[in-house]
Amino acid sequence: MRMKAARIFSALKKGIGALALLAVVGTANATILVEFQGAVDSFNPGPLTALSPIEGSFSIDDSLLSTGAGMTRTFSGSINDLSITIDDSLLGPLAFFGQGGDLTQFCQVNPPGTPPNDSLTPCDPGTRFVSVGVGGSEGTVTGNADSYDFVRVSFDLRGTELFDNPFNVANDLTRDGPVDDFGYARMTMSFDGISFGLERSLDTIRFSAIPEPSTALLIGAGLSGMATMRRSLAGH
């Protein structure tokens, strides 16, 4: 009888411990996946063919600390796994990749009645702006269009739902789904030997959180602990 009670107590401890771990996971950092779609600009296509469809994605590491002054903050190396595909109507399928880019976010205006560069005050109602750059001095990119080498891509995103504070990287982007309030969502691709390949407002852009590997392990531990508790109770 005592042995059964000990097993039940042990299972309860495991189950409670697993639930505690899962509670911690709920507040952990998560990589943010950004997916986008658009088309090659009809006015400035560069080496590409106008109106050819574009789609791609990149990830944001939201665990990094920022550098910079005031309400302008840069998260160096936070952009990875950039992938851009273009189904060029003349050149055929094209693929471009990048790693190690930077994200900068800032508020153009401080809220009324707050001191300049107040690190504790959210941006609202100031303008929220996010700039992403990969290539050049910000990470590396690969790919080419015809005889032109891909050298850099940038994304400029503006909207009141983007983030609450420039000191936290994209902390309001981890909800799943599109951000609907973009007043400005531009992507610019640059190629060696030409000023830019395209400059285009994106048609759609979606953000979603990717659980870290440790999260999946802790969830598994939680389920295992709860299963052990159920078996012990069943044998009681």
Backbone as JSON, one array per atom type, in Angstrom:
{
  "sequence": "MRMKAARIFSALKKGIGALALLAVVGTANATILVEFQGAVDSFNPGPLTALSPIEGSFSIDDSLLSTGAGMTRTFSGSINDLSITIDDSLLGPLAFFGQGGDLTQFCQVNPPGTPPNDSLTPCDPGTRFVSVGVGGSEGTVTGNADSYDFVRVSFDLRGTELFDNPFNVANDLTRDGPVDDFGYARMTMSFDGISFGLERSLDTIRFSAIPEPSTALLIGAGLSGMATMRRSLAGH",
  "N": [[0.83, -1.19, 0.0], [1.91, 1.24, 0.87], [3.91, 1.45, -1.04], [2.44, 1.8, -3.41], [1.26, 4.27, -2.83], [3.55, 5.83, -2.73], [4.37, 5.67, -5.38], [2.26, 6.99, -6.65], [2.5, 9.54, -5.51], [5.02, 10.23, -6.5], [4.45, 10.29, -9.25], [2.59, 12.36, -9.3], [4.27, 14.5, -8.57], [5.94, 14.56, -10.82], [4.09, 15.2, -12.81], [3.16, 17.73, -11.94], [5.56, 19.11, -11.99], [6.11, 19.02, -14.73], [3.98, 20.55, -15.72], [4.7, 23.0, -14.63], [7.06, 23.5, -16.03], [5.98, 23.77, -18.6], [4.52, 26.08, -18.24], [6.56, 27.94, -17.99], [7.62, 27.77, -20.55], [5.64, 29.03, -21.98], [6.28, 31.7, -21.8], [8.63, 31.95, -23.1], [11.21, 32.96, -25.49], [10.63, 33.12, -29.02], [11.35, 32.16, -32.35], [10.53, 34.22, -35.08], [8.68, 33.82, -37.96], [8.58, 35.3, -41.09], [6.61, 35.74, -43.85], [6.19, 36.55, -47.28], [4.69, 38.05, -50.23], [4.63, 39.19, -53.62], [5.29, 41.12, -56.58], [7.5, 41.64, -59.37], [8.53, 44.95, -59.85], [6.88, 47.13, -62.13], [7.95, 49.46, -63.13], [10.62, 49.75, -62.38], [12.29, 47.32, -62.99], [14.91, 46.41, -63.17], [17.34, 43.87, -63.69], [15.42, 41.96, -63.85], [12.22, 40.61, -64.95], [9.43, 42.56, -65.57], [6.56, 42.45, -63.43], [6.74, 39.73, -62.83], [6.01, 37.06, -60.6], [6.76, 37.11, -57.08], [7.84, 35.44, -54.14], [8.57, 34.66, -50.72], [10.52, 34.26, -47.65], [11.73, 34.99, -44.31], [13.5, 34.67, -41.17], [13.2, 35.94, -37.83], [15.23, 36.4, -35.08], [14.24, 36.78, -31.94], [15.53, 36.91, -29.54], [17.77, 38.43, -29.23], [19.74, 41.2, -28.0], [19.47, 44.77, -28.25], [21.29, 47.4, -30.01], [22.29, 50.85, -30.21], [20.97, 54.25, -30.12], [18.69, 56.22, -28.15], [15.36, 56.2, -29.4], [15.8, 54.62, -31.54], [16.68, 51.46, -32.51], [18.85, 48.74, -33.13], [19.01, 45.35, -34.07], [21.42, 43.36, -34.48], [22.34, 40.8, -36.77], [19.98, 39.4, -36.48], [18.34, 38.52, -38.51], [17.71, 35.76, -40.47], [17.91, 32.84, -42.66], [16.84, 33.76, -45.07], [14.89, 33.54, -47.97], [14.13, 33.88, -51.31], [12.07, 33.54, -54.06], [11.6, 33.85, -57.53], [9.5, 33.67, -60.18], [10.46, 34.21, -62.98], [9.3, 35.52, -65.99], [10.8, 35.56, -68.32], [13.49, 34.86, -67.7], [13.2, 32.54, -66.33], [12.8, 30.27, -63.45], [14.07, 31.74, -60.47], [16.28, 31.85, -57.68], [17.08, 33.16, -54.5], [19.15, 33.76, -51.64], [19.86, 34.41, -48.14], [21.7, 35.33, -45.12], [22.18, 36.35, -41.71], [21.33, 39.06, -41.43], [20.34, 42.46, -40.45], [17.96, 43.96, -38.19], [16.25, 46.93, -37.73], [14.38, 48.98, -35.63], [12.17, 51.64, -34.86], [10.71, 54.53, -33.26], [9.26, 57.32, -34.69], [8.22, 59.49, -33.43], [7.91, 60.67, -30.13], [5.5, 59.89, -27.57], [3.12, 62.44, -26.6], [3.98, 64.63, -23.89], [5.98, 63.07, -22.75], [9.41, 62.51, -21.85], [12.16, 63.08, -24.18], [13.37, 60.24, -25.95], [12.48, 58.28, -24.15], [12.83, 55.33, -22.6], [10.99, 53.7, -21.39], [8.49, 54.16, -22.28], [5.91, 53.19, -24.43], [5.66, 53.2, -28.07], [3.27, 54.16, -29.15], [1.39, 57.14, -29.45], [3.21, 57.34, -31.58], [4.91, 56.93, -34.78], [5.47, 53.65, -35.9], [8.12, 51.83, -37.11], [9.83, 49.45, -39.06], [12.88, 48.3, -40.25], [14.57, 46.12, -42.37], [17.6, 44.64, -43.33], [19.61, 42.74, -45.52], [22.68, 41.62, -46.66], [25.46, 43.28, -48.33], [26.91, 45.23, -45.89], [25.51, 43.93, -43.99], [25.26, 40.96, -43.15], [25.08, 38.15, -45.46], [24.37, 37.46, -48.93], [23.19, 35.43, -51.68], [22.97, 34.47, -55.16], [21.8, 35.14, -58.53], [20.66, 37.15, -61.3], [20.37, 36.64, -64.53], [23.23, 38.08, -65.8], [23.77, 39.5, -63.55], [24.79, 39.87, -60.24], [23.21, 39.18, -57.17], [23.12, 41.42, -54.49], [22.0, 42.7, -52.24], [19.12, 42.96, -50.11], [16.33, 44.76, -48.92], [13.77, 45.48, -46.51], [11.14, 47.56, -45.74], [8.91, 48.37, -43.34], [5.94, 49.71, -42.16], [3.63, 50.5, -39.64], [1.0, 50.74, -37.2], [0.57, 48.49, -35.66], [2.93, 47.14, -35.43], [5.0, 46.97, -33.34], [5.41, 47.41, -29.79], [7.4, 48.68, -28.39], [10.58, 49.97, -29.06], [12.77, 48.8, -27.86], [12.45, 46.14, -27.58], [12.69, 43.39, -29.65], [10.54, 43.32, -32.28], [8.24, 42.63, -30.72], [5.51, 42.43, -30.87], [4.87, 40.87, -32.98], [4.55, 38.19, -32.82], [2.1, 36.96, -32.86], [-0.05, 34.78, -34.69], [-0.64, 35.22, -38.08], [-1.68, 37.7, -40.56], [-0.51, 41.14, -40.54], [-2.61, 43.8, -40.53], [-2.54, 46.53, -40.79], [-0.66, 47.84, -42.37], [0.72, 50.73, -43.63], [2.72, 50.99, -45.28], [4.83, 48.91, -46.97], [7.5, 47.91, -48.19], [9.75, 46.28, -50.43], [13.09, 46.07, -51.51], [15.31, 44.96, -53.91], [18.72, 44.69, -54.66], [21.23, 44.68, -57.2], [24.49, 43.81, -58.37], [26.07, 46.12, -60.4], [23.83, 47.4, -61.21], [21.46, 49.8, -60.17], [19.16, 49.05, -58.65], [17.12, 46.13, -58.38], [14.39, 45.87, -58.06], [11.73, 47.8, -56.73], [9.22, 47.76, -54.6], [5.93, 47.74, -53.29], [4.82, 45.35, -51.02], [2.45, 42.75, -51.62], [1.24, 40.92, -49.81], [1.94, 40.09, -46.4], [2.96, 38.05, -43.76], [3.12, 37.05, -40.34], [4.38, 34.67, -38.02], [4.87, 32.67, -35.08], [7.57, 30.51, -34.35], [7.98, 27.67, -32.48], [10.68, 27.13, -30.21], [13.24, 24.49, -30.29], [13.65, 23.51, -27.67], [11.21, 23.97, -26.53], [9.51, 22.05, -27.68], [10.68, 19.75, -26.57], [10.16, 20.11, -23.84], [7.38, 20.09, -23.84], [6.99, 17.44, -24.59], [8.08, 16.21, -22.32], [6.26, 17.06, -20.44], [3.87, 15.78, -21.29], [4.69, 13.14, -20.98], [5.05, 12.98, -18.21], [2.44, 13.43, -17.33], [1.2, 11.19, -18.4], [2.46, 9.14, -16.97], [1.47, 9.71, -14.44], [-1.25, 9.16, -14.83], [-1.15, 6.39, -15.33], [-0.2, 5.43, -12.88], [-2.24, 6.19, -11.16], [-4.28, 4.68, -12.22], [-3.45, 2.12, -11.55], [-3.85, 2.13, -8.9]],
  "CA": [[0.0, 0.0, 0.0], [2.81, 2.38, 0.93], [4.63, 1.55, -2.32], [1.52, 2.41, -4.37], [1.13, 5.68, -2.48], [4.8, 6.5, -3.12], [4.36, 5.8, -6.84], [1.29, 8.02, -7.01], [3.09, 10.81, -5.12], [6.08, 10.51, -7.47], [3.82, 10.66, -10.53], [2.04, 13.71, -9.14], [5.37, 15.45, -8.63], [6.38, 14.67, -12.21], [3.07, 15.92, -13.56], [3.18, 19.14, -11.54], [6.81, 19.68, -12.53], [5.96, 19.2, -16.18], [3.11, 21.7, -15.94], [5.48, 24.2, -14.33], [7.94, 23.74, -17.17], [5.18, 24.25, -19.72], [4.17, 27.46, -17.95], [7.74, 28.73, -18.33], [7.72, 27.8, -22.01], [4.69, 29.98, -22.52], [6.85, 33.04, -21.82], [9.96, 31.89, -23.72], [11.36, 33.59, -26.79], [10.33, 32.27, -30.17], [11.74, 32.69, -33.65], [9.39, 34.73, -35.83], [8.73, 33.58, -39.39], [7.94, 36.34, -41.9], [6.37, 35.28, -45.21], [5.74, 37.68, -48.09], [4.42, 37.84, -51.65], [4.51, 40.41, -54.41], [5.62, 40.97, -58.0], [8.55, 42.55, -59.83], [8.0, 46.27, -60.16], [6.73, 47.36, -63.56], [8.67, 50.66, -63.53], [12.06, 49.59, -62.12], [12.52, 45.88, -62.85], [16.33, 46.05, -63.18], [17.62, 42.73, -64.56], [14.29, 41.04, -63.79], [11.14, 40.88, -65.88], [8.33, 43.23, -64.87], [5.34, 41.75, -63.02], [6.96, 38.33, -62.48], [5.63, 36.88, -59.19], [7.79, 36.94, -56.05], [7.44, 35.01, -52.81], [9.74, 34.31, -49.92], [10.39, 34.3, -46.2], [12.94, 35.07, -43.49], [13.21, 34.5, -39.75], [13.71, 36.95, -36.89], [15.61, 35.89, -33.76], [13.82, 37.84, -31.03], [16.23, 36.78, -28.25], [18.96, 39.27, -29.23], [19.66, 42.53, -27.41], [19.62, 45.83, -29.24], [22.29, 48.45, -29.89], [21.78, 52.09, -30.79], [20.68, 55.33, -29.18], [17.35, 56.76, -28.15], [14.25, 55.36, -29.81], [16.21, 53.84, -32.71], [17.39, 50.3, -32.0], [19.22, 47.75, -34.14], [19.24, 43.98, -33.6], [22.36, 42.86, -35.49], [22.36, 39.36, -36.97], [18.71, 38.79, -36.09], [17.61, 38.06, -39.69], [18.34, 34.57, -41.06], [17.11, 31.94, -43.5], [16.15, 34.49, -46.13], [14.69, 32.8, -49.21], [13.28, 34.6, -52.25], [11.94, 32.87, -55.36], [10.94, 34.66, -58.55], [9.19, 32.91, -61.4], [10.66, 35.24, -64.01], [8.65, 35.08, -67.23], [11.8, 35.42, -69.38], [14.71, 34.22, -67.23], [12.88, 31.26, -65.69], [12.8, 30.31, -61.98], [15.26, 32.3, -59.84], [16.28, 31.67, -56.23], [18.04, 34.01, -53.79], [19.23, 33.36, -50.24], [20.63, 35.31, -47.29], [21.88, 35.02, -43.7], [22.89, 37.29, -40.84], [20.95, 40.46, -41.63], [20.0, 43.28, -39.29], [16.65, 44.57, -38.08], [16.21, 48.18, -36.97], [13.01, 49.46, -35.42], [12.21, 52.9, -34.14], [9.54, 55.41, -33.24], [9.62, 58.63, -35.21], [7.69, 60.52, -32.55], [7.59, 60.27, -28.77], [4.16, 60.3, -27.15], [3.07, 63.77, -25.95], [4.15, 64.68, -22.44], [7.03, 62.18, -22.27], [10.74, 63.04, -22.18], [12.77, 62.49, -25.39], [14.07, 58.96, -25.83], [12.02, 57.61, -22.94], [12.92, 53.9, -22.89], [9.91, 52.97, -20.73], [7.2, 54.54, -22.86], [5.66, 52.6, -25.75], [5.7, 54.13, -29.21], [1.97, 54.73, -29.44], [0.89, 57.15, -30.83], [4.24, 57.63, -32.58], [5.0, 56.04, -35.93], [6.27, 52.45, -35.72], [8.77, 51.54, -38.39], [10.81, 48.37, -39.01], [13.71, 48.19, -41.45], [15.36, 44.89, -42.41], [18.59, 44.63, -44.4], [20.47, 41.56, -45.63], [23.62, 41.83, -47.75], [26.34, 44.42, -48.12], [27.54, 45.16, -44.57], [24.57, 43.28, -43.09], [25.13, 39.56, -43.5], [25.48, 37.71, -46.8], [23.32, 37.01, -49.84], [23.68, 34.72, -52.86], [22.02, 34.35, -56.27], [22.0, 36.08, -59.63], [19.64, 37.27, -62.34], [21.12, 36.8, -65.78], [24.65, 38.29, -65.48], [23.85, 40.42, -62.41], [24.84, 39.22, -58.93], [22.38, 39.72, -56.1], [24.01, 41.95, -53.47], [21.34, 43.16, -51.02], [17.68, 43.14, -50.1], [15.84, 45.48, -47.74], [12.33, 45.55, -46.29], [10.74, 48.7, -44.91], [7.54, 48.09, -42.93], [5.42, 50.74, -41.27], [2.26, 50.26, -39.22], [0.85, 50.94, -35.76], [0.53, 47.21, -34.96], [4.2, 46.43, -35.58], [5.61, 46.64, -32.06], [5.03, 48.35, -28.73], [8.55, 49.36, -27.82], [11.73, 49.67, -29.91], [13.8, 48.11, -27.12], [12.17, 44.71, -27.68], [12.62, 43.11, -31.08], [9.3, 42.86, -32.9], [7.56, 41.86, -29.68], [4.08, 42.29, -31.14], [4.72, 40.16, -34.24], [4.53, 36.75, -32.61], [0.78, 36.39, -33.1], [-0.12, 34.14, -35.99], [-1.54, 35.84, -39.04], [-1.19, 38.92, -41.21], [-0.69, 42.45, -39.93], [-3.53, 44.41, -41.49], [-2.55, 47.99, -40.79], [0.51, 48.4, -43.03], [0.58, 51.84, -44.56], [3.94, 50.99, -46.08], [5.48, 47.6, -46.89], [8.3, 47.94, -49.41], [10.93, 45.44, -50.56], [14.0, 46.51, -52.57], [16.42, 44.06, -54.22], [19.8, 45.36, -55.38], [22.11, 43.8, -57.96], [25.78, 44.4, -58.72], [26.08, 46.65, -61.75], [22.58, 48.11, -61.48], [21.14, 50.47, -58.91], [18.29, 48.15, -57.9], [16.38, 45.22, -59.23], [12.98, 46.23, -57.98], [11.29, 48.54, -55.55], [7.83, 47.33, -54.74], [5.13, 47.49, -52.1], [4.44, 43.94, -50.97], [1.01, 42.49, -51.65], [0.86, 40.3, -48.54], [3.03, 39.75, -45.47], [2.39, 37.3, -42.64], [4.04, 36.75, -39.25], [3.98, 33.58, -37.14], [5.9, 32.26, -34.14], [8.07, 29.14, -34.48], [8.47, 27.23, -31.17], [12.07, 26.69, -30.13], [13.36, 23.05, -30.05], [13.5, 23.2, -26.25], [9.79, 23.97, -26.22], [8.98, 20.74, -28.04], [11.17, 18.77, -25.6], [9.45, 20.29, -22.59], [6.02, 19.61, -24.04], [7.07, 15.98, -24.52], [8.29, 15.84, -20.92], [4.99, 17.28, -19.75], [2.96, 14.71, -21.65], [5.18, 11.9, -20.38], [4.76, 13.03, -16.79], [1.01, 13.26, -17.11], [0.87, 9.79, -18.7], [2.92, 8.35, -15.82], [0.54, 9.93, -13.33], [-2.48, 8.44, -15.11], [-0.92, 4.95, -15.13], [-0.08, 5.13, -11.44], [-3.57, 6.3, -10.57], [-5.08, 3.54, -12.7], [-3.04, 0.91, -10.83], [-4.13, 2.29, -7.45]],
  "C": [[0.87, 1.26, 0.0], [3.54, 2.57, -0.38], [3.74, 2.19, -3.38], [1.38, 3.9, -4.1], [2.37, 6.46, -2.9], [4.84, 6.7, -4.63], [3.42, 6.92, -7.28], [1.86, 9.4, -6.7], [4.19, 11.23, -6.11], [5.5, 10.96, -8.81], [3.22, 12.04, -10.45], [3.12, 14.76, -9.22], [5.84, 15.66, -10.05], [5.38, 15.48, -13.03], [3.07, 17.4, -13.24], [4.44, 19.82, -12.07], [6.72, 19.94, -14.01], [5.07, 20.39, -16.49], [3.84, 23.0, -15.65], [6.42, 24.55, -15.47], [7.17, 24.3, -18.36], [4.76, 25.69, -19.48], [5.32, 28.39, -18.28], [7.88, 28.87, -19.83], [6.8, 28.84, -22.61], [5.24, 31.38, -22.61], [8.2, 33.07, -22.51], [9.98, 32.61, -25.05], [11.04, 32.6, -27.89], [10.85, 32.95, -31.42], [10.48, 33.1, -34.41], [9.61, 34.48, -37.31], [7.95, 34.67, -40.11], [7.83, 35.82, -43.33], [5.78, 36.43, -46.03], [5.51, 37.25, -49.53], [4.29, 39.18, -52.35], [4.8, 40.12, -55.87], [6.7, 41.97, -58.35], [7.92, 43.86, -60.27], [7.95, 46.51, -61.67], [7.52, 48.57, -64.05], [10.18, 50.5, -63.39], [12.4, 48.11, -61.95], [13.99, 45.49, -62.78], [16.58, 44.89, -64.13], [16.47, 41.73, -64.62], [13.22, 41.45, -64.8], [9.94, 41.43, -65.12], [7.15, 42.31, -64.64], [5.51, 40.25, -62.79], [6.69, 38.14, -60.99], [6.83, 36.58, -58.28], [7.14, 36.37, -54.8], [8.69, 34.63, -52.03], [9.46, 34.41, -48.43], [11.75, 34.57, -45.57], [12.52, 34.93, -42.04], [13.85, 35.62, -38.94], [14.0, 36.26, -35.57], [15.29, 36.98, -32.74], [14.49, 37.75, -29.66], [17.42, 37.73, -28.14], [18.69, 40.63, -28.58], [19.98, 43.58, -28.46], [20.84, 46.69, -28.96], [21.7, 49.7, -30.52], [21.46, 53.08, -29.7], [19.23, 55.75, -29.29], [16.3, 55.75, -28.57], [14.54, 54.62, -31.1], [17.1, 52.7, -32.24], [17.62, 49.28, -33.1], [19.52, 46.42, -33.47], [20.09, 43.29, -34.67], [22.35, 41.34, -35.54], [21.06, 38.66, -36.65], [17.93, 38.21, -37.27], [18.37, 36.9, -40.33], [17.35, 33.82, -41.95], [16.27, 32.69, -44.53], [16.07, 33.63, -47.39], [13.72, 33.59, -50.08], [13.25, 33.81, -53.55], [11.14, 33.78, -56.28], [10.74, 33.79, -59.78], [9.23, 33.9, -62.56], [10.14, 34.72, -65.35], [9.62, 34.92, -68.39], [13.03, 34.63, -68.94], [14.45, 32.84, -66.63], [12.92, 31.39, -64.18], [14.14, 30.81, -61.43], [15.14, 32.12, -58.33], [17.4, 32.5, -55.62], [17.98, 33.68, -52.31], [20.08, 34.35, -49.45], [20.66, 34.87, -45.85], [22.5, 36.23, -43.0], [22.56, 38.75, -41.04], [20.57, 41.16, -40.34], [18.56, 43.77, -39.36], [16.77, 45.83, -37.23], [14.77, 48.61, -36.83], [13.08, 50.72, -34.56], [10.86, 53.59, -34.17], [9.99, 56.77, -33.75], [9.21, 59.75, -34.27], [7.49, 59.94, -31.16], [6.17, 60.68, -28.41], [4.18, 61.66, -26.47], [3.25, 63.67, -24.45], [5.2, 63.75, -21.89], [8.38, 62.77, -22.65], [11.29, 62.41, -23.45], [13.5, 61.19, -25.06], [13.72, 58.22, -24.53], [11.93, 56.11, -23.21], [11.76, 53.11, -22.3], [8.56, 53.23, -21.36], [7.01, 53.89, -24.22], [5.59, 53.66, -26.84], [4.38, 54.84, -29.43], [1.8, 56.08, -28.76], [1.95, 57.53, -31.88], [4.24, 56.62, -33.7], [5.91, 54.86, -35.61], [6.82, 52.03, -37.07], [9.81, 50.46, -38.17], [11.56, 48.34, -40.33], [14.58, 46.95, -41.32], [16.33, 44.97, -43.58], [19.43, 43.37, -44.36], [21.35, 41.75, -46.86], [24.4, 43.1, -47.55], [27.07, 44.27, -46.81], [26.68, 44.42, -43.56], [24.35, 41.83, -43.52], [25.54, 39.27, -44.93], [24.27, 37.29, -47.61], [23.96, 36.31, -51.03], [22.56, 34.67, -53.9], [22.36, 35.34, -57.36], [20.8, 36.05, -60.58], [20.36, 37.62, -63.63], [22.6, 36.99, -65.42], [24.85, 39.19, -64.28], [23.8, 39.64, -61.11], [23.95, 39.95, -57.94], [23.27, 40.17, -54.96], [23.3, 42.38, -52.18], [19.83, 43.19, -51.21], [17.31, 43.9, -48.83], [14.32, 45.46, -47.72], [12.07, 46.73, -45.38], [9.25, 48.56, -44.62], [7.09, 49.14, -41.92], [3.96, 50.44, -40.93], [2.14, 50.31, -37.71], [0.82, 49.63, -34.99], [1.89, 46.52, -34.9], [4.83, 46.03, -34.25], [5.26, 47.73, -31.06], [6.19, 49.17, -28.21], [9.79, 49.0, -28.62], [12.84, 48.91, -29.2], [13.59, 46.6, -27.1], [11.97, 44.39, -29.16], [11.24, 42.56, -31.45], [8.39, 42.11, -31.93], [6.06, 41.72, -29.91], [3.84, 41.53, -32.44], [4.53, 38.66, -34.05], [3.13, 36.15, -32.73], [0.73, 35.82, -34.51], [-1.09, 34.9, -36.9], [-0.96, 37.11, -39.62], [-1.36, 40.15, -40.32], [-1.46, 43.29, -40.93], [-3.36, 45.91, -41.64], [-1.35, 48.61, -41.5], [0.11, 49.58, -43.92], [1.72, 51.85, -45.56], [4.61, 49.64, -45.89], [6.27, 47.4, -48.17], [9.47, 46.96, -49.32], [11.78, 45.96, -51.72], [15.13, 45.49, -52.72], [17.45, 44.81, -55.05], [20.71, 44.32, -56.03], [23.39, 44.54, -58.33], [25.75, 44.85, -60.19], [24.81, 47.37, -62.13], [22.07, 48.65, -60.15], [20.18, 49.64, -58.05], [17.53, 47.28, -58.88], [14.9, 45.52, -59.21], [12.74, 47.0, -56.7], [9.78, 48.46, -55.55], [7.15, 47.26, -53.38], [4.64, 46.04, -52.13], [2.92, 43.79, -50.95], [0.52, 41.9, -50.33], [2.1, 40.05, -47.7], [2.4, 39.16, -44.22], [3.48, 36.98, -41.63], [3.5, 35.56, -38.45], [5.16, 33.16, -36.28], [6.27, 30.8, -34.37], [8.58, 28.7, -33.11], [9.93, 26.78, -31.24], [12.13, 25.18, -29.89], [13.17, 22.66, -28.59], [12.04, 23.17, -25.84], [9.18, 22.61, -26.5], [9.42, 19.68, -27.04], [10.41, 18.88, -24.29], [7.99, 19.85, -22.7], [5.99, 18.08, -23.96], [7.25, 15.5, -23.09], [7.0, 15.99, -20.13], [4.0, 16.17, -20.04], [3.37, 13.38, -21.02], [4.85, 11.85, -18.89], [3.3, 12.82, -16.49], [0.59, 11.81, -17.39], [1.28, 8.88, -17.54], [1.95, 8.48, -14.65], [-0.76, 9.16, -13.57], [-2.32, 6.93, -14.89], [-0.85, 4.58, -13.65], [-1.44, 5.19, -10.77], [-4.44, 5.12, -10.98], [-4.74, 2.26, -11.96], [-3.33, 0.95, -9.36], [-5.31, 1.44, -7.01]]
}
